[in-house]
C-alpha cells in the first residue's frame, strides 16, 4: 500500500488535472458543452437509447437530461421519438449532423492530445491509458461510462492508433 504522502501528492495532481480539462473545454465548438459531447459519445457507442438509460449512464437527474436533450435536438444533433414499448418514454438517436459534430470533436481532441503529448513515447501514452482505466475502474462500482469529454473519442469507429481505442465496450455491453 502506498504511503500517506503519495496519496496526498495524488490529490494535488487530481486538482492540477483541472488545467487539462479546461484546455479540452476550449476546443469545443460553439454551442457544444462537455455534457453535449458526453451525450453524443454515448449515443454513438450504444446506438438508440432511452432517456432514462442515458440519465443513468451519466449519473444525472432526468430533468438535467431533458434540458440537454432539448438543446441537442434544437441543434439537430439528435432525434427524439416515442418508445414503442412505453409511449411516455423517448428513444434518442444520433443524427448525421450529430455524427459530424462527434467526428469534429474527436478530431479536435485527438489533435490537441497529439500536440501536447508529442514528446511522449507510444509506451508512455499506453501506460497512461492503462493506469487511468485502472483508476477509473477502482472508483466505478456501477459499470457506467464516466461522463465528460474523454468519452468523445471513444465512439464506435476509432482508428487502431486512436488513444481510446482500447476503451470501447463490446456489443454485449449495450443496454
N, C-alpha and C positions, 0 to 999 in steps of 0.2 A: 504494500500500500504506500502511496506517495506521502510525503511529509506535508505538514500543515503549510509551510512556506510555498510549496509547489502549488497547492490549491489556491492560496492567496494570489500567487502570480497568475494562475489560470483565470481567476476572476478579473484581474486587471486586464488581461488580454481580451476577455469577452467584452469588457467595457470599451476597449480600444477598437474592437471589431465594428463598432458603430460607424467609424470612418469608411470602412469598406461598404457597408450598407448604404450610407449616404451617397457615395460615389456611384454605386449601382442605381440608386434612385435618380441621379442626374441624367442618366442616359435614357430614361423612359420617354417615349414620345408624348406630345401634348395630349391631354385627356386620358392618359393611361396611368393608373396608380399601381402601387405594389399589389393591392387587392385585385385589381383587374388582371394583372399579369398572372397572379396565382390562379384565378378562376379560368383564364384561357388555358393555362398549362394543364389544369385538372381535366377540363373538358377534352383537351387533346388526348390526354393519357387514357381516360376512362370512356370516352365517347359520350353518347346521350346519357344524361344523369338527372335524377330528381333533385329538386331544390333542397329537400331535406337532407339528402345524402351529401350534397355539396356543403351545406352548413356543417354537417358532422365532420367531413374531411378537413374543413378549415377551422373547426372548433370555434365557431361563432354562432350567434343567435340568428334565427330565421329573419328577424327584422333587418339585420345587417345585410344578409344575403339578398333580401328583397330589394333594398335600395341599390346595392351593387348591380344586381341583375337588370334592374330598370335602366340604370345608366348605360350598361353594356349593350342592352337591346336598342337603346336610342342611338348608340354609336354604330349599330349594325353588325356588331361582333358576335352576337348570339341570337338564336331564335328561342322563343318560349312557346310551348304547345301543351294543351291539356294532356294529362296522363290518362290513357285509355282505361287503366285499371282503377284509377281514383281521380275523377274529374276535378276534385278540389286541388289536386297537386299539379305541378307543372314539370314538364321534361325540358331540360335545357340542351341545346345543341350548338356547336360551333358553326358559324357561317364561313363561307370562303373569305369574307373580309376579316373575320376573327382569326382564321388560319394565317392570312397575310400579316396581321398585326403580331401574332405569336412568332412567325418567322422573322419579322423585323426585330422583335425583342430578343430573340435567340441570337441573331446575327450581331446585334449591338453588344450583348453580354459577352459573347464569345470573343469579339474584337477587344473589348476592354480587358478581359482576363488575360488574353494572349499578350496584350501590350504590357500590363502590369506584372505579369509573371514571365516575361521574356528571358530573364536571366536564371530561371529555374530549369532544372533538368526534367525530362519526362518522368523519371523515377520520383523526384521530389513532388511533382504535381500528383502523381499516382498515390504516393504515401499520404499526402494531404487529403485527397478524396477518401481514401480508406479510413483514415483517422476521424475525419468529420462524419462519415457514415456511421462509424462505430460509436462516436459520441452521441449522435442523434438517436441511435437505437437504444443507447443506455437510458435515455430520457423518454422514449416513446413506448408506452405500455399499451397504446390503443391500436397501433398498426396504421394510423392515419398519416397521410402525407403532410409534412410540415408546410405551412403557408409561407409565402414570400417569393421574392424574385428568383431564388435558386430553382424553384420549380419550373420557371420559364424554359430553361434549357433542357428539361427532361421530357420533352414531348415524344411522340411515337417514332420519329424517324431521325434519330441522331446519327451523325456520321461516326465511323469507328474511332476517330480521333477526338470526338466530342468529349468535353470534360466531364459530362454527367452521363455518358453512355452506359456505364455500369450501374446507374442508379434508377433503372427502369423496372417497373413492375411488369410481370408477365400477364397474359390474358386471364390466367386463373385468379389473379388478384383483383379482377374487375368487380365492381359492386353489382 
